[in-house]
Amino acid sequence: MSERKDLLIELGCEELPARLLENQARGLAEGLGKRLAEAGLIEDAASGHRMATPRRLAVRFPGVLERQPDRELERKGPPESQAFDDKGQPTRAAEGFARSVGRSVEEMERLENEQGRWLYARITEAGRSLAEILPECLEATVREMAGARSMRWSDRSQRFLRPVRWLLVLHGPTIVPISAFGLEADRLTHGHRIHGSGQHAVATASDYESVLRQAYVLVDPAEREQKIAEQVRALADQAGLEAHAPTELLAENAGLTEWPVAVIGDFDPAFLEVPAEALISSMQQHQKCFPLYQPTGELAPRFVAIANIESRDPAAMVSGFERVIRPRLADARFFWDQDRKTPLVERAKRLDQVLFQEKLGSIGDKTRRLVGLAAELAPFFDAEPEVAQRAAMLCKADLVTEMVGEFPELQGIMGMHYARHDGEPASVADAIASHYQPRQAGDSLPADAAGRVVAVADRLDSLVGIFAAGQKPKGSKDPFALRRAALGLLRVLDDSGSDLTLAKAIDLSSTALAGQIEVSESVKDEVLAFILDRLKSHAADQGIETNCFHAVAAGRMGSVADFLRRAQAIQAFADRPEGVSLAAANKRASNILKQADGDVFGDVNESLLKDSEESALFQTLLKLETGLRKQLEGGEYEAALGALSELRDPVDRFFDAVMVMADDKDLRQNRLALLARLRGLIADIADLARLGR
């Protein structure tokens, strides 16, 4: 067995895009890991430690063999009847098999089983070396990583995201002699362009990070992110301010630097007249800077920028950042000033020129549908119809503003600010912003009634309309983000506690779409199934098991909030002994009723209750029914299930002592009616029979 050592591979590149750095590093590590594991050179395909900077992609695998172990192979040849002729001489089949295993026919062993005797050979296959295998692994991985943005350079046939300028491959202290990208592997890496320029030798694979650290390169992106976050917080603390460091912005700055150095700068406080969201987007999106905030939460006229150099003149570097950020903030102020010259109500008319979807018309058409739908939905959210309709009419108007054209992520937010400037009621302005919530997983939900109405209307119109237009999601393709829309719809309905059912919501949206496109019953069913699939995922996120979800879904649907309350109650009840017992009884009752002729069993005739056990069950049902109905109507599902637990003993005794399918027709029918009444009482909450599946 060859010795295990660390394997280090570094591809030195021209500047790699910061946003693609993580995916590229992952692709290199996963591709090589998978192939080295398949070759038997490493034990864990996921053991590679990914490293990356704007100028390199690297991965180190621990415990890599220098050579594959030799393998003992068993080869089965032709049967003896085909290996030798009538005179006992080897046939061409026998000679061919012998040549394939490097032996003579006389050296062949025999394998005997119930089917006969066969020529057989045991051979030893020598393992290949890492130097032989690695070029194939790297070539296949690079080919797999090539995408639409990859390029060719010089006369090379290989494609990569950016030209590769150096290649470092070490197995422990030894250079692995491979060629790729027209380069020969060596032990030389490159340091920071300013502080550690030139080549630096890496003695052994485990020295890689320390060599680069001395050359002013932090090669681990996570370490750079941590350093940036610490520096930003430290500078904010020194200034008596607070910093919010979004994960995406930290990662992007780490992807732009090799030796990050944070500095703090100022901008003209007069810019604070512009809505803070616009200034923040300008600083983060255009300059990759971290805005700073007052302890009270307001935006401060200061920012932190991340340099890739330790300057000898920090003041000059800060001045440079301030000089660059000033025109960006000036652009935001210009957009703000220009946009306010035209009221949102006037801008809304321009939405007829913006296409939503070919069969569904323009954004203007969509807005008019939202206005009508908002009026129908308002009562379900205790919203004022006039407020909801006004918000629906203006909710997309900011899409044609200069500010949102420059910063699309501000749609809705800028609409809120422009609506306030136009003198619209605060409830209308707030709904314009909140109807986009949730924008992504984990985002907050609309807290205002009108915002909830427009949020639901917007998502319903997209879901039902796009399905009716024949553009439903297929596989991973979801150009209208309908999966996200469905999940957002469910979250709003759940959070609001609205009694709006999904079927009713889809019907209302279909009616609103009637003037634009026909929505068939089959399309409605498809939309409902699509949303329910998202509901199952949403329920799972809340800890609801699949069998509990299906048990509730098999009963009455109700509203989303009611459905999830029942599912949570069932989830807790299912693990209790009485829950297990009732689930089994419900399943048994359902099976008996399925086997009976017909599905209508009539009322229970108390005079036909001959056995004490069936009388006891009937009396318990009578006792529970009135209180249970009230509990169900009030959504008190935990209390209702607690009451149902009283059925455990009488139900168990009933099935132990009573023959339901009695020979006497009247007796049999009465007992079936009793079981139907039992099942109906439980089915108002869920089909407990499904809990055991």
C-alpha positions in Angstrom: 0.0 0.0 0.0 1.4 3.4 -1.0 1.7 6.2 1.5 -1.1 8.7 1.9 -0.2 12.4 1.5 -2.0 15.7 1.0 -2.7 16.5 -2.7 -2.8 20.2 -3.6 -3.9 21.6 -6.9 -3.9 25.3 -7.7 -5.0 26.9 -11.0 -3.7 30.4 -11.2 -6.0 32.5 -13.3 -6.6 36.0 -14.7 -9.2 37.9 -12.6 -12.2 35.7 -11.8 -15.7 37.2 -11.4 -16.4 37.6 -7.6 -20.0 36.3 -7.9 -18.8 33.0 -9.6 -15.9 32.3 -7.4 -17.6 30.1 -4.9 -19.3 28.0 -7.6 -16.1 27.5 -9.5 -14.2 26.5 -6.4 -17.0 24.0 -5.5 -17.0 22.7 -9.1 -13.2 22.0 -9.0 -13.3 20.3 -5.6 -16.4 18.2 -6.2 -15.3 17.2 -9.7 -11.8 16.1 -8.7 -13.1 14.6 -5.4 -15.6 12.4 -7.2 -13.1 11.1 -9.7 -10.3 10.5 -7.2 -12.7 8.5 -5.1 -13.9 6.5 -8.1 -10.2 5.7 -8.8 -9.7 4.5 -5.2 -7.1 7.2 -4.4 -9.2 8.9 -1.6 -11.8 7.5 0.8 -14.1 10.5 0.9 -15.1 12.4 -2.3 -16.2 15.4 -0.2 -12.9 15.7 1.8 -11.4 18.5 -0.4 -10.7 21.8 1.3 -11.8 24.6 -1.2 -9.7 27.7 -1.5 -10.1 30.6 -3.9 -9.1 34.2 -4.5 -9.8 36.5 -7.5 -6.6 35.1 -9.1 -6.7 31.4 -8.2 -8.8 28.3 -7.6 -7.3 25.7 -5.3 -8.3 22.5 -3.5 -6.4 20.2 -1.1 -7.3 16.6 -0.5 -6.0 14.8 2.6 -4.8 11.2 2.6 -4.3 10.7 -1.2 -2.6 7.5 -2.3 0.4 7.8 -4.7 -0.8 4.7 -6.5 -4.0 2.6 -6.7 -3.8 -0.7 -4.8 -3.3 -3.7 -7.0 -6.6 -5.5 -7.7 -7.3 -9.3 -7.8 -9.7 -9.9 -10.7 -11.6 -13.0 -11.5 -12.3 -13.6 -15.2 -14.7 -16.2 -16.5 -14.1 -17.6 -20.0 -16.0 -19.8 -22.4 -17.6 -23.1 -21.2 -15.4 -26.2 -21.6 -17.8 -27.5 -24.3 -16.9 -24.5 -26.4 -13.3 -24.2 -25.3 -12.2 -27.5 -26.8 -13.1 -29.4 -30.0 -13.9 -33.1 -30.3 -10.2 -34.0 -30.2 -9.5 -32.0 -27.1 -7.7 -29.2 -28.9 -8.2 -25.6 -27.8 -10.7 -23.6 -29.9 -10.3 -20.0 -31.1 -12.6 -19.0 -28.2 -10.2 -20.6 -25.6 -7.1 -19.2 -27.2 -8.7 -15.7 -27.4 -9.6 -15.8 -23.7 -6.1 -17.0 -22.8 -4.5 -14.1 -24.7 -6.9 -11.6 -23.0 -5.6 -12.6 -19.5 -2.0 -13.1 -20.6 -1.9 -16.8 -20.0 -1.7 -20.0 -22.1 -4.7 -22.3 -22.4 -2.8 -24.9 -20.4 -2.6 -22.5 -17.5 -6.3 -21.9 -17.3 -8.2 -23.0 -14.1 -11.7 -24.4 -14.2 -14.8 -23.0 -12.6 -17.6 -25.5 -11.9 -21.2 -24.8 -11.0 -24.6 -26.3 -11.6 -24.5 -25.0 -15.2 -21.3 -26.8 -16.1 -17.5 -26.2 -16.2 -15.9 -23.0 -17.5 -12.4 -21.7 -18.2 -11.4 -19.4 -15.4 -8.4 -17.2 -14.4 -7.4 -15.1 -11.5 -5.2 -12.2 -12.5 -3.6 -9.3 -10.7 -4.2 -5.8 -12.2 -1.5 -3.4 -11.2 -2.8 -0.1 -9.8 -2.1 3.1 -11.8 -0.2 6.0 -10.3 -1.6 9.3 -9.3 0.5 10.9 -12.0 -1.3 8.8 -14.6 -4.8 9.3 -13.2 -4.8 13.0 -12.2 -4.5 14.4 -15.7 -7.6 12.5 -16.8 -9.5 13.6 -13.6 -8.5 17.3 -14.1 -9.4 17.3 -17.8 -12.8 15.8 -17.2 -13.5 18.2 -14.3 -12.5 21.3 -16.3 -14.7 20.1 -19.2 -17.6 19.7 -16.7 -17.0 23.2 -15.3 -17.0 24.9 -18.7 -20.2 26.9 -19.1 -21.6 29.7 -21.2 -19.1 32.2 -19.8 -16.0 30.1 -20.3 -13.4 31.1 -22.9 -10.6 29.8 -25.0 -7.2 31.6 -25.2 -4.1 31.3 -27.3 -4.3 28.1 -29.4 -5.6 26.0 -26.5 -8.7 23.8 -27.1 -9.6 23.7 -23.4 -12.1 26.2 -22.1 -12.2 27.8 -18.7 -13.9 30.8 -17.0 -10.6 32.8 -17.4 -7.2 32.0 -18.9 -5.0 29.8 -16.6 -1.5 31.3 -16.2 0.1 28.9 -13.7 -0.4 25.3 -12.4 0.7 24.0 -9.0 0.3 20.3 -8.2 1.9 18.8 -5.1 1.5 15.4 -3.5 3.0 16.0 -0.2 6.4 17.6 -1.0 6.5 16.1 -4.5 5.5 17.8 -7.8 3.1 15.6 -9.7 4.4 15.8 -13.3 1.2 16.6 -15.2 0.4 19.0 -18.0 -2.8 21.1 -18.5 -3.7 24.4 -20.2 -0.3 24.2 -22.0 1.4 24.4 -18.6 3.7 22.1 -16.7 2.9 21.6 -13.1 5.4 22.9 -10.5 5.5 24.1 -6.9 5.4 27.8 -7.6 2.4 30.0 -6.6 2.0 33.8 -7.0 1.6 36.3 -4.1 -0.2 39.6 -3.8 0.4 41.8 -6.8 1.7 44.7 -4.7 2.8 43.3 -1.3 4.0 39.9 -2.4 4.5 40.1 -6.1 6.3 37.3 -8.0 6.6 33.6 -7.5 6.7 31.8 -4.2 7.8 28.2 -3.8 5.5 25.8 -1.8 7.7 23.1 -0.1 4.8 20.8 0.7 1.1 20.7 0.2 0.4 21.5 3.8 2.5 24.7 3.6 0.2 26.3 1.0 -1.8 28.7 3.2 1.2 29.8 5.3 3.3 30.5 2.2 0.6 32.7 0.7 -0.1 34.4 4.0 3.5 35.6 4.0 2.9 36.8 0.5 -0.1 38.8 1.6 -2.8 36.4 0.3 -5.5 35.0 2.5 -6.5 32.0 0.3 -9.5 30.8 2.3 -12.6 32.9 1.4 -14.2 32.2 4.8 -11.2 33.7 6.5 -11.4 36.8 4.3 -15.1 37.2 5.0 -14.4 36.9 8.7 -11.7 39.5 8.6 -13.8 41.9 6.6 -16.7 41.5 9.0 -14.5 42.1 12.0 -12.9 45.2 10.4 -16.2 46.7 9.4 -17.6 46.2 13.0 -14.4 47.7 14.5 -14.5 50.8 12.3 -18.2 51.3 13.0 -17.6 50.9 16.8 -14.8 53.5 16.7 -17.2 55.9 15.0 -20.0 55.3 17.4 -22.1 53.9 14.6 -23.5 50.5 13.7 -22.9 48.3 10.6 -25.1 45.8 8.9 -23.0 43.3 6.9 -25.2 41.3 4.5 -23.8 37.8 3.8 -23.9 38.4 0.1 -21.9 41.7 0.4 -19.3 40.0 2.6 -18.9 37.2 0.1 -18.6 39.6 -2.8 -16.0 41.7 -1.1 -14.1 38.5 -0.2 -14.3 37.5 -3.9 -12.8 40.9 -4.9 -9.8 40.8 -2.5 -6.8 38.8 -1.5 -5.7 40.9 1.4 -8.8 42.9 2.5 -8.2 46.2 4.3 -11.3 48.2 5.5 -11.4 52.0 5.6 -14.1 54.4 6.7 -15.2 57.3 4.6 -17.8 60.1 4.6 -20.3 61.6 2.1 -22.2 64.8 2.1 -25.1 64.7 4.7 -27.3 66.5 2.1 -27.6 63.2 0.3 -29.6 61.9 3.3 -32.6 63.8 1.8 -32.9 60.8 -0.6 -34.7 57.7 0.8 -32.2 55.6 2.6 -33.0 52.5 0.6 -31.8 54.2 -2.6 -28.5 55.3 -1.0 -27.9 51.9 0.5 -28.5 50.1 -2.8 -26.2 52.6 -4.6 -23.4 52.0 -2.0 -23.8 48.2 -1.9 -24.6 47.4 -5.6 -22.3 49.9 -7.3 -19.4 50.4 -4.9 -19.6 47.2 -2.7 -19.5 49.4 0.4 -21.0 48.9 3.8 -23.4 51.7 4.9 -23.2 52.8 8.5 -26.2 53.6 10.7 -26.9 55.8 13.7 -27.6 53.9 17.0 -31.2 55.0 16.4 -31.3 53.1 13.1 -31.1 56.0 10.7 -28.6 56.0 7.9 -25.4 57.9 8.8 -23.3 59.9 6.2 -20.5 57.4 6.5 -19.5 54.1 4.9 -16.9 51.4 5.0 -15.0 50.4 1.9 -12.8 47.3 1.4 -9.5 47.8 -0.3 -7.1 45.1 -1.5 -4.0 46.8 -0.3 -2.4 48.3 2.8 -1.8 51.8 1.6 1.1 53.9 2.8 -1.2 56.9 2.5 -4.6 55.8 4.0 -6.0 59.3 3.8 -5.5 59.4 0.0 -7.1 55.9 -0.3 -10.1 57.1 1.7 -10.3 60.2 -0.4 -10.4 58.0 -3.5 -13.3 56.0 -2.3 -15.2 59.1 -1.3 -14.5 60.6 -4.8 -15.9 57.5 -6.5 -19.0 57.1 -4.3 -20.1 60.8 -4.6 -21.3 60.6 -8.3 -23.2 57.4 -7.5 -25.1 59.0 -4.7 -25.6 62.0 -6.9 -27.2 59.7 -9.5 -29.6 58.4 -6.9 -30.5 62.0 -5.9 -31.1 62.9 -9.6 -33.4 59.9 -10.0 -35.3 60.8 -6.9 -35.8 64.4 -8.0 -36.8 63.5 -11.5 -39.2 60.7 -10.6 -41.1 62.9 -8.2 -42.0 65.3 -11.0 -44.5 62.7 -12.3 -47.2 61.3 -9.9 -47.6 57.6 -9.6 -51.1 57.8 -10.9 -49.8 59.2 -14.2 -47.0 56.7 -14.4 -49.5 53.9 -14.0 -50.9 54.7 -17.4 -47.5 53.9 -18.9 -47.8 50.3 -17.7 -49.8 49.5 -20.8 -46.6 49.7 -22.7 -44.8 47.1 -20.6 -45.5 43.5 -21.5 -46.3 41.0 -18.8 -47.0 37.9 -20.9 -48.1 37.6 -24.5 -51.5 36.0 -23.7 -52.1 37.9 -20.5 -51.3 41.4 -21.9 -49.4 44.2 -20.3 -48.5 45.1 -16.8 -51.4 47.6 -17.1 -53.8 44.8 -17.9 -52.5 42.9 -14.9 -53.0 46.0 -12.7 -56.6 46.4 -13.7 -57.2 42.7 -12.9 -55.6 43.3 -9.5 -57.9 46.2 -8.8 -61.0 44.0 -9.4 -59.6 41.1 -7.5 -58.6 43.3 -4.6 -62.3 44.3 -4.1 -63.3 40.6 -3.9 -60.5 39.7 -1.6 -60.7 42.6 0.8 -63.4 41.1 3.1 -61.3 38.0 3.7 -58.5 40.2 5.3 -60.7 42.8 7.0 -59.3 45.4 4.6 -61.0 48.5 3.4 -61.9 47.8 -0.3 -61.1 51.3 -1.4 -57.7 51.3 0.1 -56.9 47.8 -1.3 -58.0 48.9 -4.8 -56.1 52.1 -4.8 -53.0 50.3 -3.7 -53.5 47.7 -6.4 -53.9 50.4 -9.1 -50.6 52.0 -8.1 -48.6 48.9 -6.9 -46.6 48.5 -10.2 -46.3 52.1 -11.2 -42.8 52.5 -9.9 -41.6 50.0 -12.4 -41.4 52.8 -15.0 -39.4 55.2 -12.7 -35.7 56.0 -13.3 -34.8 54.8 -9.8 -36.3 51.3 -10.1 -34.9 51.1 -13.6 -31.4 51.5 -12.1 -32.1 49.5 -8.9 -34.8 46.8 -9.6 -34.6 45.5 -6.1 -36.2 48.8 -4.9 -39.5 48.1 -6.7 -42.4 48.6 -4.2 -40.1 50.4 -1.8 -39.7 53.4 -4.1 -43.4 53.2 -5.0 -44.1 53.7 -1.3 -41.9 56.8 -1.1 -43.3 58.3 -4.3 -46.9 57.6 -3.1 -46.2 59.4 0.2 -44.7 62.3 -1.8 -47.9 62.4 -4.0 -50.1 62.7 -0.9 -51.5 59.2 -1.1 -52.9 57.8 2.2 -50.3 56.1 4.4 -52.2 52.8 4.2 -52.0 52.9 0.3 -48.3 53.7 0.4 -47.5 51.0 2.9 -49.4 48.4 0.8 -47.5 49.3 -2.3 -44.2 48.3 -0.5 -45.5 45.4 1.5 -47.3 43.6 -1.3 -43.9 42.3 -2.6 -43.3 40.6 0.7 -42.1 37.9 1.2 -39.4 38.6 -1.5 -37.5 35.5 -0.6 -37.4 32.7 1.9 -37.2 34.0 5.4 -38.4 37.5 4.5 -41.0 39.3 6.6 -44.6 39.2 5.6 -47.1 42.1 5.0 -48.3 43.4 8.3 -51.1 45.6 6.9 -54.4 44.4 5.7 -54.3 46.1 2.3 -50.8 44.9 1.7 -52.0 41.3 2.3 -54.8 41.7 -0.1 -52.6 43.0 -2.9 -49.9 40.4 -2.2 -52.4 37.6 -2.5 -54.1 39.1 -5.6 -50.7 39.6 -7.3 -49.5 36.1 -6.8 -52.9 34.5 -7.6 -53.1 36.4 -10.9 -49.6 35.2 -11.9 -50.3 31.6 -10.9 -53.7 31.2 -12.5 -52.9 33.3 -15.5 -49.5 31.7 -16.4 -51.0 28.2 -16.0 -53.9 29.2 -18.2 -51.4 30.6 -20.8 -49.7 27.2 -20.9 -46.5 28.3 -19.3 -46.5 26.4 -16.1 -43.0 25.5 -14.6 -41.3 22.5 -16.1 -38.5 20.8 -14.3 -36.1 23.4 -13.1 -37.4 26.0 -15.5 -39.7 28.6 -13.7 -39.3 31.9 -15.6 -42.2 33.5 -13.8 -41.0 32.3 -10.4 -44.3 30.6 -9.7 -43.0 28.3 -7.1 -41.8 31.3 -5.1 -45.2 33.0 -5.7 -47.1 30.0 -4.5 -45.0 29.7 -1.3 -45.4 33.4 -0.7 -49.1 33.1 -1.2 -49.3 30.3 1.4 -47.2 32.2 3.9 -49.4 35.3 3.7 -52.6 33.2 4.0 -51.2 31.3 7.0 -49.9 34.4 8.8 -53.0 36.4 8.2 -55.4 33.7 9.6 -57.7 34.5 6.7 -60.6 32.0 6.1 -60.1 32.3 2.3 -59.8 28.8 0.9 -57.5 28.1 -2.0 -60.4 26.9 -4.2 -62.3 30.1 -3.6 -59.1 32.2 -4.3 -58.5 30.4 -7.6 -62.1 30.9 -8.6 -62.0 34.6 -7.9 -58.7 35.0 -9.9 -60.2 33.0 -12.7 -63.2 35.4 -12.9 -60.8 38.4 -12.9 -58.9 36.8 -15.8 -62.1 36.0 -17.8 -61.8 39.1 -20.0 -58.2 38.2 -20.9 -58.0 34.4 -21.0 -60.3 31.4 -20.3 -59.4 29.4 -17.3 -60.7 25.8 -17.6 -61.6 23.6 -14.7 -58.6 21.4 -15.5 -56.3 24.4 -15.2 -57.9 25.3 -11.8 -57.2 21.8 -10.7 -53.6 22.0 -11.9 -53.1 25.3 -10.0 -54.6 23.9 -6.8 -52.4 20.8 -7.0 -49.3 23.0 -7.7 -50.1 25.1 -4.6 -50.8 22.1 -2.4 -47.4 20.7 -3.3 -45.8 23.9 -2.0 -48.1 23.6 1.1 -46.7 20.2 1.8 -43.2 21.7 1.8 -44.3 24.6 3.9 -45.9 22.2 6.4 -42.7 20.1 6.5 -40.7 23.3 7.4 -43.0 23.6 10.4 -42.2 20.0 11.5 -45.4 18.4 10.1 -44.8 14.9 8.9 -46.0 13.7 5.5 -48.5 11.2 6.8 -50.1 13.9 9.1 -50.3 16.3 6.1 -52.1 13.7 4.0 -54.4 12.8 6.8 -55.6 16.4 7.1 -55.7 16.8 3.3 -58.0 13.8 3.0 -60.6 15.6 5.1 -62.1 19.0 4.4 -59.6 21.5 3.0 -60.6 24.7 4.7 -58.4 27.7 4.7 -54.6 27.4 4.7 -54.3 28.7 8.3 -57.0 26.3 9.5 -55.4 23.4 7.6 -52.1 24.0 9.3 -53.6 24.4 12.7 -55.3 21.0 12.3 -52.1 19.5 11.0 -50.1 20.7 14.0 -52.8 19.4 16.3 -52.8 16.0 14.6 -49.0 15.9 14.7 -49.1 16.2 18.5 -52.0 13.8 18.8 -50.5 11.1 16.6 -47.8 10.2 19.0 -50.1 9.7 22.0 -51.4 6.2 22.8 -55.0 7.2 22.2 -54.0 8.7 18.9 -52.4 5.5 17.7 -55.5 3.5 18.9 -58.0 5.9 17.2 -56.0 5.9 14.0 -56.1 2.1 13.9 -59.8 2.1 14.7 -60.5 4.7 12.1 -58.7 2.7 9.5 -60.6 -0.5 10.5 -63.9 1.3 10.3 -63.0 2.8 6.9 -62.1 -0.7 5.5 -65.4 -2.2 6.8 -67.4 0.6 5.3 -65.6 0.3 2.0 -66.5 -3.4 1.8 -70.2 -2.7 2.5 -72.7 -2.3 -0.2 -73.3 1.4 -0.9 -72.0 4.4 0.9 -75.2 5.7 2.6 -75.9 4.0 5.9 -78.7 6.2 7.4 -79.2 7.0 11.1 -78.5 4.8 14.0 -81.6 3.1 15.4 -81.0 2.9 19.2 -83.5 0.1 19.6 -81.3 -2.1 17.4 -78.2 -1.7 19.6 -78.2 -5.2 21.1 -74.7 -5.5 22.6 -73.6 -3.3 25.5 -70.4 -2.4 23.7 -72.2 -0.8 20.8 -74.6 1.0 23.1 -71.6 2.3 25.1 -70.0 3.6 21.9 -73.2 5.2 20.7 -73.7 7.0 24.1 -70.1 8.3 24.0 -70.7 9.6 20.5 -73.9 11.4 21.6 -72.0 12.9 24.6 -69.2 14.2 22.4 -70.9 15.4 19.3 -72.4 18.8 20.6 -69.3 19.9 22.3 -67.1 18.7 19.5 -69.0 20.7 16.9 -68.4 23.9 18.8 -64.8 23.1 19.3 -64.3 22.5 15.6 -66.2 25.6 14.6 -64.0 27.6 16.9 -60.8 26.0 15.5 -60.0 24.4 18.9 -58.4 21.3 17.5 -56.2 20.4 20.4 -59.3 20.4 22.7 -61.4 18.5 20.1 -58.7 15.8 19.8 -58.5 15.6 23.6 -62.3 15.0 23.6 -62.0 12.4 20.9 -59.5 10.5 23.1 -62.5 9.5 25.2 -63.5 7.2 22.3 -60.5 5.0 22.7 -61.8 2.5 25.2 -65.4 2.2 23.9 -64.1 1.9 20.3 -61.6 -0.8 21.3 -64.3 -2.8 23.2 -66.7 -2.4 20.3 -64.3 -4.0 17.8 -63.3 -6.7 20.3 -66.9 -7.8 21.1 -69.2 -6.8 18.2 -69.5 -8.5 14.8 -70.3 -5.6 12.5 -71.1 -7.7 9.4 -73.8 -9.7 11.2 -76.1 -12.1 9.2 -79.2 -10.0 10.3 -79.5 -7.3 7.6 -81.0 -4.7 9.9 -78.5 -5.3 12.6 -75.6 -5.1 10.1 -77.0 -1.9 8.6 -77.4 -0.3 12.0 -73.8 -1.2 13.0 -72.5 0.2 9.7 -74.4 3.4 10.4 -72.8 3.6 13.8 -69.3 3.2 12.3 -70.1 5.8 9.6 -71.1 8.2 12.4 -67.9 7.5 14.2 -65.8 8.0 11.1 -67.7 11.2 10.2 -67.0 12.7 13.7 -63.3 12.1 13.4 -63.1 13.0 9.6 -64.1 16.6 10.4 -60.5 17.0 11.7 -58.6 14.5 9.5 -58.6 11.0 8.1 -56.8 9.4 11.0 -56.7 6.1 9.1 -53.8 7.7 7.0 -51.6 8.2 10.1 -50.5 4.6 10.0 -49.3 4.7 6.4 
